[in-house]
Amino acid sequence: MTPLQRKLARIAGLIVALMFVVPGVLHPLQNHPLDLVNLVFHEAGHMVLMAAGETVMLLGGSLFQLLIPAVCIVAFVLRGDRYAAGIVTLWLGQSFAGVSAYIRDAPTRNLDLLTGDPDTHDWWQLLGGWNALNLAEPLGRAVFFLALASVIVGTVLALWDDVQ
């Protein structure tokens, strides 16, 4: 493959990745395929951190949902593969959007949960326990900002080699 063909293939791959991820960022938790991947890591986070106490266990779901793609990004950066790191950063953005929607749902608990019991909503339990349900919206917006920033950073990172 010539250098030009490689650049074009990478740009095409980035465009496809953006077309796949951006709808999941703009409309989180609307049955995006990555939601199922994120759910596995979210639930694993609860299990892994269960022994650390209820608060850490509740935070662990959202934490692991973000931590797993972040660890993958670091691994690719350490390998010097900015393109792969950028593509995975798009996944991180979609995961941030999902966490954002989950946080914003805390006061109403309208999302369908695995348990079927709205009282098991992590962010409702956390924010409610802290008498801070009124912070769900601003906190969710802040996390959504991180989702958008991740998409921008991921796009720049994936294009880094091609703009030099």
C-alpha positions as CSV (number, residue, x, y, z in Angstrom):
1,M,0.0,0.0,0.0
2,T,1.4,3.4,-1.0
3,P,1.6,6.2,1.6
4,L,-1.2,8.0,-0.1
5,Q,-3.4,4.9,-0.1
6,R,-2.6,4.4,3.6
7,K,-3.6,7.9,4.4
8,L,-6.9,7.7,2.4
9,A,-7.7,4.3,4.1
10,R,-7.1,5.8,7.5
11,I,-9.3,8.8,6.8
12,A,-12.0,6.6,5.4
13,G,-11.8,4.5,8.5
14,L,-12.1,7.5,10.7
15,I,-15.1,8.7,8.8
16,V,-16.8,5.3,9.2
17,A,-15.9,5.3,12.9
18,L,-17.3,8.8,13.3
19,M,-20.5,7.8,11.5
20,F,-20.8,4.9,13.9
21,V,-20.0,6.7,17.1
22,V,-21.5,10.2,16.8
23,P,-25.1,9.0,16.8
24,G,-24.4,7.2,20.1
25,V,-22.9,10.4,21.5
26,L,-25.8,12.6,20.4
27,H,-28.5,10.1,21.3
28,P,-27.0,8.1,24.2
29,L,-28.7,4.9,25.4
30,Q,-30.8,4.6,22.3
31,N,-29.8,1.0,21.6
32,H,-26.3,1.7,20.2
33,P,-24.2,-1.4,19.7
34,L,-21.5,0.1,22.0
35,D,-24.0,0.4,24.8
36,L,-23.9,-3.4,25.2
37,V,-20.1,-3.3,25.4
38,N,-20.2,-0.5,27.9
39,L,-22.8,-2.4,29.9
40,V,-20.5,-5.4,30.3
41,F,-17.7,-3.2,31.7
42,H,-20.2,-1.1,33.8
43,E,-21.5,-4.2,35.6
44,A,-18.0,-5.7,35.9
45,G,-17.0,-2.4,37.7
46,H,-19.7,-3.1,40.3
47,M,-18.4,-6.6,40.9
48,V,-14.7,-5.7,41.0
49,L,-15.2,-2.9,43.5
50,M,-17.9,-4.5,45.6
51,A,-15.6,-5.1,48.5
52,A,-14.6,-1.4,48.6
53,G,-17.9,-0.3,50.1
54,E,-21.3,0.8,48.7
55,T,-20.3,4.2,47.4
56,V,-17.3,3.0,45.6
57,M,-19.2,0.0,44.3
58,L,-22.0,2.3,42.9
59,L,-19.4,4.6,41.3
60,G,-17.5,1.6,40.0
61,G,-20.0,0.9,37.2
62,S,-19.6,4.2,35.6
63,L,-15.9,4.3,36.5
64,F,-15.1,1.0,34.8
65,Q,-17.2,2.0,31.8
66,L,-14.9,4.9,31.3
67,L,-11.7,3.3,32.6
68,I,-11.5,0.4,30.1
69,P,-11.5,2.5,26.9
70,A,-9.1,5.0,28.7
71,V,-6.7,2.1,29.5
72,C,-6.8,1.0,25.8
73,I,-6.1,4.6,24.7
74,V,-3.0,4.7,26.9
75,A,-1.8,1.4,25.6
76,F,-2.1,2.6,22.0
77,V,-0.4,5.9,22.8
78,L,2.5,4.0,24.5
79,R,2.8,1.9,21.4
80,G,3.0,5.0,19.3
81,D,-0.2,4.2,17.5
82,R,-2.1,7.5,17.6
83,Y,-4.6,6.4,15.0
84,A,-5.8,3.5,17.1
85,A,-5.7,5.7,20.2
86,G,-7.9,8.2,18.4
87,I,-10.4,5.6,17.2
88,V,-10.7,4.2,20.8
89,T,-11.1,7.8,22.1
90,L,-14.3,8.0,20.0
91,W,-15.5,4.9,22.0
92,L,-14.6,6.8,25.2
93,G,-16.7,9.7,24.0
94,Q,-19.7,7.4,23.4
95,S,-19.2,5.9,26.9
96,F,-19.0,9.4,28.5
97,A,-22.3,10.2,26.7
98,G,-23.9,7.1,28.2
99,V,-22.7,7.9,31.7
100,S,-24.0,11.5,31.2
101,A,-27.5,10.2,30.3
102,Y,-27.5,7.8,33.3
103,I,-26.6,10.7,35.6
104,R,-29.2,13.0,34.2
105,D,-31.8,10.2,34.6
106,A,-31.2,10.0,38.3
107,P,-34.1,12.2,39.5
108,T,-36.7,10.5,37.2
109,R,-35.3,7.0,36.9
110,N,-36.9,6.4,33.5
111,L,-34.2,4.3,32.1
112,D,-34.8,0.5,31.8
113,L,-32.3,-1.2,34.2
114,L,-31.1,-4.8,34.1
115,T,-32.8,-5.3,37.5
116,G,-36.1,-3.8,36.4
117,D,-36.1,-2.0,39.7
118,P,-35.7,1.8,39.5
119,D,-34.5,1.8,43.1
120,T,-31.2,0.1,41.9
121,H,-30.3,3.2,39.8
122,D,-26.7,3.9,40.7
123,W,-26.8,7.7,40.3
124,W,-30.2,8.0,42.1
125,Q,-28.7,6.1,45.0
126,L,-25.5,8.2,45.0
127,L,-27.0,11.6,44.5
128,G,-30.0,10.9,46.6
129,G,-27.9,9.7,49.4
130,W,-25.9,12.9,49.3
131,N,-29.1,15.0,49.0
132,A,-27.8,16.2,45.7
133,L,-30.4,15.0,43.1
134,N,-30.6,18.6,42.0
135,L,-27.0,18.3,40.7
136,A,-27.9,15.5,38.3
137,E,-28.5,17.9,35.4
138,P,-25.4,20.0,35.7
139,L,-23.2,17.0,36.4
140,G,-24.7,15.2,33.5
141,R,-24.0,18.2,31.2
142,A,-20.4,18.4,32.4
143,V,-19.9,14.7,31.6
144,F,-21.6,15.2,28.2
145,F,-19.1,18.0,27.6
146,L,-16.3,15.4,28.2
147,A,-18.1,13.1,25.6
148,L,-18.0,15.9,23.0
149,A,-14.4,16.7,23.9
150,S,-13.4,13.1,23.5
151,V,-14.9,13.0,20.0
152,I,-12.9,16.1,19.0
153,V,-9.7,14.8,20.7
154,G,-10.1,11.4,19.2
155,T,-10.6,12.8,15.7
156,V,-7.5,15.0,16.0
157,L,-5.5,12.1,17.4
158,A,-6.5,9.8,14.6
159,L,-5.5,12.4,12.0
160,W,-2.3,13.4,13.7
161,D,0.0,11.4,11.5
162,D,-1.8,12.5,8.4
163,V,-1.5,16.3,9.0
164,Q,2.3,16.2,9.6
